[in-house]
Amino acid sequence: MAYKPELWAEAKKKCRLNEEDIRMAKEMGLNPKSLIKNIPSPKEQWK
């Protein structure tokens, strides 16, 4: 399923990804909605 370029642009901006990251995500079969959904909240700190 192909996703609209606008969704990829939004994921790129919100997830701070570059073109190479977007290309790899597409190759792995990820979709832009799943990338945006999995952004951790600011309250979640790395341990």
Secondary structure as the mmCIF struct_conf table of DSSP 4:
data_model
#
loop_
_struct_conf.conf_type_id
_struct_conf.id
_struct_conf.beg_label_comp_id
_struct_conf.beg_label_asym_id
_struct_conf.beg_label_seq_id
_struct_conf.end_label_comp_id
_struct_conf.end_label_asym_id
_struct_conf.end_label_seq_id
HELX_LH_PP_P HELX_LH_PP_P1 ALA A 2 LYS A 4
HELX_RH_AL_P HELX_RH_AL_P1 PRO A 5 CYS A 15
TURN_TY1_P TURN_TY1_P1 ARG A 16 ARG A 16
HELX_RH_AL_P HELX_RH_AL_P2 GLU A 19 MET A 28
TURN_TY1_P TURN_TY1_P2 GLY A 29 GLY A 29
HELX_RH_AL_P HELX_RH_AL_P3 PRO A 32 LYS A 37
TURN_TY1_P TURN_TY1_P3 ASN A 38 ASN A 38
HELX_LH_PP_P HELX_LH_PP_P2 ILE A 39 SER A 41
TURN_TY1_P TURN_TY1_P4 PRO A 42 LYS A 43
#
